[in-house]
């Protein structure tokens, strides 16, 4: 099994390292042909306006959206969450538009408001997860098919819709592999149901 | 849900923002209009300053932190992170930038140093800092003071990439030396480099700098930018290179693409076509030592 990591810009290395810890082979996705033969795709954190523009310029936006609609499991962190969502408040920036979610960018404020905190995420087990939020977005509201895995003060910070997984925080900046393992289980389920 | 304790301004969130900028281009801008052009071209952040380095060079005088009004104008114009420069050692310029909620402060040798002995103790701030370095010892001294990101200094405002290359090659060579040293040799090497021992130990364990390292100083073309990536930098700062060229919007976009696809030389060739004239620049080899900016800071 091979998991693609969108490698146009951002925290690519950290996702690669965590997946290697889990014994998973990864491939950097820079062009549409890199999508062949992958079992899942990670959209890492970065600058969403930059990544969105590069996705369009290199003809990746439509092939990834198409693969997502056909059931390819996709996991987005921060910028990845923004790209996955159908609606971005106040912005016409390019997106995959796969997840039925309204997202607010830089929702907590500028860098000074970036924070880390231990949060309980029952789907990942009893121990709290150490979450790191960097100029993070959140999901303001989501459709009925979206399962909330973590929310704080009515803001959705971690969510799943079928084979799509989106986190406003950065599990790749910690050494806790539970979110990535959760994504691997989504992939395993997707493969057995095919 | 039990009460969640949010911690802000930690080293992890400072360093985290730098991690998110990797593989990107940070562009010097002096007006909100330029900031918009940079954002539209795909910059991951902009550096707000009063004069680009080549103008500072040409006009001389004391170079200081920018007018807060201009910084606020730029913050309102774009949604990407906004950085700004403070003079080396100027604690209050840095506090003013923090009060403006700037996303990153560059304690920069491009401005005229305010303190000729001490750099700012950056760990006391909630806002992250980036600092220049010419070698591993200098980089680790800045990290020791709390910098969350390093950029090799290069020679700002020249359009000559030779110093940026020299500095990243030196950092890489120093890292190799630390990595291949035996545990017994490490303290002596740290002493020779003037590097905090604990951080040298971290470099040895990681095989790289403990923070993100961008290139800066003299990058003028898409090929220059891709070169710095090939040499192992995590991203690039482009100062005078964009807005002192014939066609800033097109060149900015080309540099962004060359950095994202730095190993795809056909693509670098493609985006380098028809950009018009690059900044004219000046050769560092023909400059006098007193005109070199990189020697500021220690």
Interface residues (C-beta under 8 A of the other chain):
Chain A: X7 X8 X9 X10 X11 X12 X13 X14 X30 X45 X46 X47 X49 X50 X53 X54 X57 X58 X78 X79 X91 X105 X106 X109 X110 X111 X112 X113 X114 X115 X116 X117 X118 X119 X120 X132 X133 X134 X135 X152 X170 X173
Chain B: X1 X2 X4 X5 X6 X7 X8 X9 X10 X12 X13 X16 X17 X19 X20 X21 X22 X23 X24 X39 X42 X43 X44 X45 X79 X80 X81 X98 X101 X102 X103 X104 X126 X127 X128 X256 X257 X260 X261 X264
